[in-house]
Amino acid sequence: MSREAARRAAVLLCLLVPPTLASTRPMDAAPLEQDGAALACAWEKLAPQTPLIYYMATTYDSAGRKAYSYGGINQAGQAVDNVSVLDLSNADLSKARFVNASTVGSRSLSYGAAAAFRPAGDKSAAYFIGGADPNGDGKNQVQVLTLKTNTWRSTVPSGSVDRIFSAAVYVPGHDVIVVQGGTKRCPLDGGTPAQGDCQGENLGTSYLKIDDATGELRFLPGPKGGPQNLVGSTLVFEPLSRQVLAYGGSPDNNLAEARVFSLDLSDPDLSKATWKALAVEGARPQGRYLHAAAYDTTRRMMVVQGGIRVAGMSDSDNVLTATWALDLSSIKARWVNLSATLKDLVGGAMIYPAHHAKPMQLGGRTQYKSRSAPVQTANRELSALGCRTAPTPTPEPTRVPIDVGAPKICSGLLGKVPTAIITNAMANPQDIGGFGEPANPALPPGPINPPKTYLGLQNTGVPFHPLFNSVIFKSACP
């Protein structure tokens, strides 16, 4: 049976599933609740219009509050080398703006690259990994846009392989970019694809390491296991637990993966990082690939939208419109249907500007017309996911004030944290997380549940960082 015939058979099988069998598959979930309040979310269209491109690589600079997008496919099915910048620095979202960047250095036509942003002072840069040339052949290049000099360069790091439709995310502390999955070839022109085109390959997990002194880039082998032979999955970084979450993807550009994998990076020793399948409660969404995802650090949830469920890149591809969240705000992870519908988008991108506290979706295409159609319909809307709470007032329990005493400094903090940070924390302990709280907030304070009065680092095994590893108060020093 040809691959196209197999696709159509899979679609027909999905359509012929008996109602009694289909009803056993849970697709709805209870409303998301955080801090005792129901969370209602909806997509809103913003003023700026995005370039009419899909399969572009997009990454976000949280310090500069700008998103950088490179390459992709235009509506006529042509690969482009555009670099666009979405400026979100203004507090008023109506003033967000897209501009086409003019960089120093030549760029190549590319689509389906992975992207990650690495904050490193004057060396801060956007990294675009792999991608395909106009013929659909994957590249082993990494292209780098250095912000301070506005320079563009292309390099082939040691250990690199051809990759298209892989996923990437930057991990602070370890200072590496995690790169996972993809395929080596995926042409988008007309005609029947050759056997193996656009199918997930065993490209595994790698770490991209950057040497600021020499400018050298090299790929280091990552852990085995985890998501295997998948194309079109997504990666996000969860900073509190220091884990990378991988979701979705497809092994064959036909049926989609629905599992979530977690890469534990909490140990200072990078060689001890391990993949595992994440146990998730609640009704799960349908699997998807070539979707968009971002991590909402304010609400501790991974938001996913769009993507293909089955029969990708054919006139039978099934595109999803519902928006789901993987909620990590409680002890156990759970899937939640946000009941926020957007367009049927494939190959779009999502970012999370924390100062706006709204995930934002850009780019992508609608359902595939056919491989021979001269024009696909690309999305030009920038949309933001707004969530609001409706808390139910509850009586506060009577609390007896407790004198927790003066703040104290853990000896291991000295020399690792700027003196000004320590001085401010000791003078204004109420402004630092945790001060005065009992070690276990669920239990009454007492001798076996002392207050948090010792100033230390969130993660003692990782260097200080004002955003990702700042000072907090603990109940004891390590």
Beta strands, then each sheet from edge to edge (+ up, - down):
strand 1: 33-34
strand 2: 37-49
strand 3: 53-54
strand 4: 57-61
strand 5: 66-70
strand 6: 73-74
strand 7: 83-87
strand 8: 97-100
strand 9: 114-118
strand 10: 125-129
strand 11: 142-146
strand 12: 151-155
strand 13: 167-171
strand 14: 176-180
strand 15: 205-210
strand 16: 217-221
strand 17: 234-238
strand 18: 243-247
strand 19: 260-264
strand 20: 274-277
strand 21: 292-296
strand 22: 301-305
strand 23: 308-310
strand 24: 318-319
strand 25: 323-327
strand 26: 334-337
strand 27: 346-351
strand 28: 360-365
strand 29: 381-391
strand 30: 408-409
strand 31: 454-457
strand 32: 471-474
sheet 1: 1+ 2- 29+ 28- 27+
sheet 2: 3+ 6-
sheet 3: 4+ 5- 7+ 8-
sheet 4: 9+ 10- 11+ 12-
sheet 5: 13+ 14- 15+ 16-
sheet 6: 17+ 18- 19+ 20-
sheet 7: 21+ 22- 25+ 26-
sheet 8: 23+ 24-
sheet 9: 30+ 31+ 32-
end
